[in-house]
Protein backbone atom coordinates (compact mmCIF):
# COMPACT_ATOMS: atom_id res chain seq x y z
CA UNK A 1 0.00 0.00 0.00
CA UNK A 2 1.36 3.40 -0.93
CA UNK A 3 -0.54 5.72 1.39
CA UNK A 4 -3.10 6.77 -1.22
CA UNK A 5 -6.33 5.19 -2.31
CA UNK A 6 -6.17 3.55 -5.73
CA UNK A 7 -8.00 6.35 -7.55
CA UNK A 8 -6.03 9.10 -5.79
CA UNK A 9 -2.75 7.46 -6.78
CA UNK A 10 -3.76 6.79 -10.35
CA UNK A 11 -5.14 10.30 -10.90
CA UNK A 12 -2.47 12.27 -9.01
CA UNK A 13 -0.47 12.96 -12.17
CA UNK A 14 -3.34 12.46 -14.60
CA UNK A 15 -1.92 9.03 -15.27
CA UNK A 16 -5.30 7.27 -15.49
CA UNK A 17 -5.79 8.89 -18.89
CA UNK A 18 -2.21 8.11 -19.92
CA UNK A 19 -2.61 4.48 -18.91
CA UNK A 20 -5.94 4.21 -20.70
CA UNK A 21 -4.47 5.74 -23.88
CA UNK A 22 -1.40 3.46 -23.69
CA UNK A 23 -3.50 0.33 -23.31
CA UNK A 24 -6.02 1.34 -26.00
CA UNK A 25 -3.13 1.94 -28.44
CA UNK A 26 -1.59 -1.42 -27.55
CA UNK A 27 -4.92 -3.21 -28.07
CA UNK A 28 -5.43 -1.41 -31.39
CA UNK A 29 -1.91 -2.39 -32.48
CA UNK A 30 -2.61 -6.09 -31.94
CA UNK A 31 -6.17 -5.89 -33.28
CA UNK A 32 -8.23 -6.52 -30.14
CA UNK A 33 -10.91 -4.50 -28.36
CA UNK A 34 -9.69 -2.50 -25.37
CA UNK A 35 -11.49 -2.74 -22.03
CA UNK A 36 -13.39 0.23 -20.58
CA UNK A 37 -11.58 3.02 -18.67
CA UNK A 38 -11.43 1.19 -15.34
CA UNK A 39 -10.41 -2.02 -17.07
CA UNK A 40 -7.63 -0.22 -18.93
CA UNK A 41 -6.28 1.34 -15.75
CA UNK A 42 -6.50 -1.96 -13.84
CA UNK A 43 -4.76 -3.88 -16.64
CA UNK A 44 -2.03 -1.24 -16.94
CA UNK A 45 -1.40 -1.43 -13.18
CA UNK A 46 -1.34 -5.24 -13.34
CA UNK A 47 1.16 -4.99 -16.20
CA UNK A 48 3.38 -2.68 -14.13
CA UNK A 49 3.22 -5.07 -11.19
CA UNK A 50 4.35 -7.90 -13.43
CA UNK A 51 7.02 -6.02 -15.41
CA UNK A 52 8.70 -3.74 -12.84
CA UNK A 53 10.07 -6.47 -10.54
CA UNK A 54 11.61 -8.10 -13.62
CA UNK A 55 13.53 -4.99 -14.68
CA UNK A 56 17.28 -5.41 -14.20
CA UNK A 57 18.63 -1.87 -14.32
CA UNK A 58 20.80 -1.52 -11.23
CA UNK A 59 23.95 0.51 -11.56
CA UNK A 60 27.13 -1.57 -11.20
CA UNK A 61 27.91 -2.05 -7.51
CA UNK A 62 24.64 -0.49 -6.33
CA UNK A 63 23.12 -3.68 -4.91
CA UNK A 64 26.28 -4.55 -2.99
CA UNK A 65 26.52 -0.99 -1.66
CA UNK A 66 22.90 -1.08 -0.47
CA UNK A 67 23.47 -4.43 1.24
CA UNK A 68 26.66 -3.17 2.92
CA UNK A 69 25.08 0.06 4.15
CA UNK A 70 22.09 -1.85 5.53
CA UNK A 71 24.41 -4.35 7.26
CA UNK A 72 26.25 -1.42 8.88
CA UNK A 73 22.98 -0.25 10.40
CA UNK A 74 22.04 2.59 8.08
CA UNK A 75 18.29 3.18 7.71
CA UNK A 76 17.65 3.39 3.99
CA UNK A 77 14.97 5.30 2.10
CA UNK A 78 14.55 6.28 -1.51
CA UNK A 79 13.78 9.85 -2.58
CA UNK A 80 13.00 9.59 -6.25
CA UNK A 81 11.10 11.16 -9.08
CA UNK A 82 9.56 7.72 -9.68
CA UNK A 83 6.40 6.66 -7.84
CA UNK A 84 6.70 4.50 -4.73
CA UNK A 85 4.93 1.72 -6.66
CA UNK A 86 7.57 1.78 -9.38
CA UNK A 87 10.38 1.90 -6.82
CA UNK A 88 8.88 -1.12 -5.07
CA UNK A 89 8.98 -3.05 -8.34
CA UNK A 90 12.52 -2.04 -9.26
CA UNK A 91 13.97 -2.74 -5.80
CA UNK A 92 12.10 -6.04 -5.58
CA UNK A 93 13.67 -7.04 -8.88
CA UNK A 94 17.10 -6.05 -7.56
CA UNK A 95 16.51 -8.20 -4.47
CA UNK A 96 16.92 -5.31 -2.01
CA UNK A 97 13.38 -4.03 -1.39
CA UNK A 98 13.32 -5.42 2.15
CA UNK A 99 16.41 -3.37 3.05
CA UNK A 100 14.55 -0.06 2.62
CA UNK A 101 12.39 1.40 5.36
CA UNK A 102 10.49 3.64 2.96
CA UNK A 103 10.23 4.36 -0.74
CA UNK A 104 9.52 8.00 -1.43
CA UNK A 105 8.24 9.24 -4.73
CA UNK A 106 6.02 12.18 -5.64
CA UNK A 107 2.91 10.09 -4.96
CA UNK A 108 3.60 9.93 -1.22
CA UNK A 109 4.58 13.53 -0.61
CA UNK A 110 2.21 15.11 -3.12
CA UNK A 111 4.82 17.11 -4.98
CA UNK A 112 7.33 16.50 -7.75
CA UNK A 113 10.95 15.87 -6.83
CA UNK A 114 12.01 19.20 -8.36
CA UNK A 115 9.82 21.11 -5.90
CA UNK A 116 11.52 22.92 -3.00
CA UNK A 117 8.95 21.18 -0.77
CA UNK A 118 9.98 17.65 -1.80
CA UNK A 119 12.80 16.92 0.66
CA UNK A 120 11.15 18.64 3.65
CA UNK A 121 8.04 16.54 3.02
CA UNK A 122 10.05 13.32 2.69
CA UNK A 123 11.90 14.01 5.94
CA UNK A 124 8.68 14.91 7.75
CA UNK A 125 6.79 11.86 6.47
CA UNK A 126 9.69 9.56 7.38
CA UNK A 127 10.12 11.26 10.78
CA UNK A 128 13.79 11.87 9.97
CA UNK A 129 15.55 14.99 11.21
CA UNK A 130 17.14 16.59 8.14
CA UNK A 131 20.46 17.01 9.97
CA UNK A 132 20.57 13.21 10.35
CA UNK A 133 19.83 12.56 6.67
CA UNK A 134 22.30 11.90 3.88
CA UNK A 135 20.95 12.45 0.37
CA UNK A 136 22.82 10.80 -2.49
CA UNK A 137 21.96 11.99 -6.00
CA UNK A 138 23.62 12.63 -9.34
CA UNK A 139 21.92 15.99 -9.93
CA UNK A 140 23.57 19.03 -8.31
CA UNK A 141 20.30 21.01 -8.29
CA UNK A 142 18.63 18.21 -6.29
CA UNK A 143 21.54 18.13 -3.85
CA UNK A 144 21.19 21.90 -3.43
CA UNK A 145 17.53 21.39 -2.51
CA UNK A 146 18.37 18.61 -0.06
CA UNK A 147 21.12 20.72 1.51
CA UNK A 148 18.72 23.67 1.77
CA UNK A 149 16.37 21.37 3.68
CA UNK A 150 19.21 20.63 6.12
CA UNK A 151 20.55 17.29 4.85
CA UNK A 152 24.12 16.22 4.20
CA UNK A 153 24.72 15.39 0.54
CA UNK A 154 26.91 13.24 -1.72
CA UNK A 155 26.98 13.49 -5.50
CA UNK A 156 27.31 10.42 -7.70
CA UNK A 157 29.29 11.67 -10.68
CA UNK A 158 28.75 10.57 -14.25
CA UNK A 159 31.75 9.32 -16.19
CA UNK A 160 33.43 12.62 -17.09
CA UNK A 161 31.74 14.91 -14.61
CA UNK A 162 33.41 16.93 -11.89
CA UNK A 163 31.80 17.60 -8.54
CA UNK A 164 29.14 20.29 -8.94
CA UNK A 165 28.98 21.65 -5.41
CA UNK A 166 30.33 21.89 -1.88
CA UNK A 167 29.61 18.24 -1.09
CA UNK A 168 31.52 14.99 -1.22
CA UNK A 169 31.33 12.94 -4.40
CA UNK A 170 31.76 9.35 -5.55
CA UNK A 171 32.16 7.91 -9.04
CA UNK A 172 29.59 5.18 -8.34
CA UNK A 173 27.33 3.98 -5.56
CA UNK A 174 29.85 1.18 -5.03
CA UNK A 175 32.21 3.82 -3.53
CA UNK A 176 29.66 5.15 -1.03
CA UNK A 177 30.27 2.66 1.82
CA UNK A 178 34.01 3.45 1.79
CA UNK A 179 33.35 7.20 1.76
CA UNK A 180 31.05 6.89 4.77
CA UNK A 181 33.47 4.61 6.60
CA UNK A 182 36.20 7.23 6.22
CA UNK A 183 33.95 9.93 7.68
C-alpha positions as CSV (number, residue, x, y, z in Angstrom):
1,X,0.0,0.0,0.0
2,X,1.4,3.4,-0.9
3,X,-0.5,5.7,1.4
4,X,-3.1,6.8,-1.2
5,X,-6.3,5.2,-2.3
6,X,-6.2,3.5,-5.7
7,X,-8.0,6.3,-7.5
8,X,-6.0,9.1,-5.8
9,X,-2.8,7.5,-6.8
10,X,-3.8,6.8,-10.3
11,X,-5.1,10.3,-10.9
12,X,-2.5,12.3,-9.0
13,X,-0.5,13.0,-12.2
14,X,-3.3,12.5,-14.6
15,X,-1.9,9.0,-15.3
16,X,-5.3,7.3,-15.5
17,X,-5.8,8.9,-18.9
18,X,-2.2,8.1,-19.9
19,X,-2.6,4.5,-18.9
20,X,-5.9,4.2,-20.7
21,X,-4.5,5.7,-23.9
22,X,-1.4,3.5,-23.7
23,X,-3.5,0.3,-23.3
24,X,-6.0,1.3,-26.0
25,X,-3.1,1.9,-28.4
26,X,-1.6,-1.4,-27.6
27,X,-4.9,-3.2,-28.1
28,X,-5.4,-1.4,-31.4
29,X,-1.9,-2.4,-32.5
30,X,-2.6,-6.1,-31.9
31,X,-6.2,-5.9,-33.3
32,X,-8.2,-6.5,-30.1
33,X,-10.9,-4.5,-28.4
34,X,-9.7,-2.5,-25.4
35,X,-11.5,-2.7,-22.0
36,X,-13.4,0.2,-20.6
37,X,-11.6,3.0,-18.7
38,X,-11.4,1.2,-15.3
39,X,-10.4,-2.0,-17.1
40,X,-7.6,-0.2,-18.9
41,X,-6.3,1.3,-15.7
42,X,-6.5,-2.0,-13.8
43,X,-4.8,-3.9,-16.6
44,X,-2.0,-1.2,-16.9
45,X,-1.4,-1.4,-13.2
46,X,-1.3,-5.2,-13.3
47,X,1.2,-5.0,-16.2
48,X,3.4,-2.7,-14.1
49,X,3.2,-5.1,-11.2
50,X,4.3,-7.9,-13.4
51,X,7.0,-6.0,-15.4
52,X,8.7,-3.7,-12.8
53,X,10.1,-6.5,-10.5
54,X,11.6,-8.1,-13.6
55,X,13.5,-5.0,-14.7
56,X,17.3,-5.4,-14.2
57,X,18.6,-1.9,-14.3
58,X,20.8,-1.5,-11.2
59,X,24.0,0.5,-11.6
60,X,27.1,-1.6,-11.2
61,X,27.9,-2.0,-7.5
62,X,24.6,-0.5,-6.3
63,X,23.1,-3.7,-4.9
64,X,26.3,-4.6,-3.0
65,X,26.5,-1.0,-1.7
66,X,22.9,-1.1,-0.5
67,X,23.5,-4.4,1.2
68,X,26.7,-3.2,2.9
69,X,25.1,0.1,4.2
70,X,22.1,-1.8,5.5
71,X,24.4,-4.3,7.3
72,X,26.2,-1.4,8.9
73,X,23.0,-0.3,10.4
74,X,22.0,2.6,8.1
75,X,18.3,3.2,7.7
76,X,17.6,3.4,4.0
77,X,15.0,5.3,2.1
78,X,14.5,6.3,-1.5
79,X,13.8,9.8,-2.6
80,X,13.0,9.6,-6.2
81,X,11.1,11.2,-9.1
82,X,9.6,7.7,-9.7
83,X,6.4,6.7,-7.8
84,X,6.7,4.5,-4.7
85,X,4.9,1.7,-6.7
86,X,7.6,1.8,-9.4
87,X,10.4,1.9,-6.8
88,X,8.9,-1.1,-5.1
89,X,9.0,-3.0,-8.3
90,X,12.5,-2.0,-9.3
91,X,14.0,-2.7,-5.8
92,X,12.1,-6.0,-5.6
93,X,13.7,-7.0,-8.9
94,X,17.1,-6.1,-7.6
95,X,16.5,-8.2,-4.5
96,X,16.9,-5.3,-2.0
97,X,13.4,-4.0,-1.4
98,X,13.3,-5.4,2.2
99,X,16.4,-3.4,3.0
100,X,14.6,-0.1,2.6
101,X,12.4,1.4,5.4
102,X,10.5,3.6,3.0
103,X,10.2,4.4,-0.7
104,X,9.5,8.0,-1.4
105,X,8.2,9.2,-4.7
106,X,6.0,12.2,-5.6
107,X,2.9,10.1,-5.0
108,X,3.6,9.9,-1.2
109,X,4.6,13.5,-0.6
110,X,2.2,15.1,-3.1
111,X,4.8,17.1,-5.0
112,X,7.3,16.5,-7.7
113,X,11.0,15.9,-6.8
114,X,12.0,19.2,-8.4
115,X,9.8,21.1,-5.9
116,X,11.5,22.9,-3.0
117,X,9.0,21.2,-0.8
118,X,10.0,17.6,-1.8
119,X,12.8,16.9,0.7
120,X,11.2,18.6,3.7
121,X,8.0,16.5,3.0
122,X,10.1,13.3,2.7
123,X,11.9,14.0,5.9
124,X,8.7,14.9,7.8
125,X,6.8,11.9,6.5
126,X,9.7,9.6,7.4
127,X,10.1,11.3,10.8
128,X,13.8,11.9,10.0
129,X,15.5,15.0,11.2
130,X,17.1,16.6,8.1
131,X,20.5,17.0,10.0
132,X,20.6,13.2,10.4
133,X,19.8,12.6,6.7
134,X,22.3,11.9,3.9
135,X,20.9,12.4,0.4
136,X,22.8,10.8,-2.5
137,X,22.0,12.0,-6.0
138,X,23.6,12.6,-9.3
139,X,21.9,16.0,-9.9
140,X,23.6,19.0,-8.3
141,X,20.3,21.0,-8.3
142,X,18.6,18.2,-6.3
143,X,21.5,18.1,-3.9
144,X,21.2,21.9,-3.4
145,X,17.5,21.4,-2.5
146,X,18.4,18.6,-0.1
147,X,21.1,20.7,1.5
148,X,18.7,23.7,1.8
149,X,16.4,21.4,3.7
150,X,19.2,20.6,6.1
151,X,20.6,17.3,4.9
152,X,24.1,16.2,4.2
153,X,24.7,15.4,0.5
154,X,26.9,13.2,-1.7
155,X,27.0,13.5,-5.5
156,X,27.3,10.4,-7.7
157,X,29.3,11.7,-10.7
158,X,28.7,10.6,-14.2
159,X,31.7,9.3,-16.2
160,X,33.4,12.6,-17.1
161,X,31.7,14.9,-14.6
162,X,33.4,16.9,-11.9
163,X,31.8,17.6,-8.5
164,X,29.1,20.3,-8.9
165,X,29.0,21.7,-5.4
166,X,30.3,21.9,-1.9
167,X,29.6,18.2,-1.1
168,X,31.5,15.0,-1.2
169,X,31.3,12.9,-4.4
170,X,31.8,9.4,-5.5
171,X,32.2,7.9,-9.0
172,X,29.6,5.2,-8.3
173,X,27.3,4.0,-5.6
174,X,29.8,1.2,-5.0
175,X,32.2,3.8,-3.5
176,X,29.7,5.2,-1.0
177,X,30.3,2.7,1.8
178,X,34.0,3.4,1.8
179,X,33.4,7.2,1.8
180,X,31.0,6.9,4.8
181,X,33.5,4.6,6.6
182,X,36.2,7.2,6.2
183,X,33.9,9.9,7.7
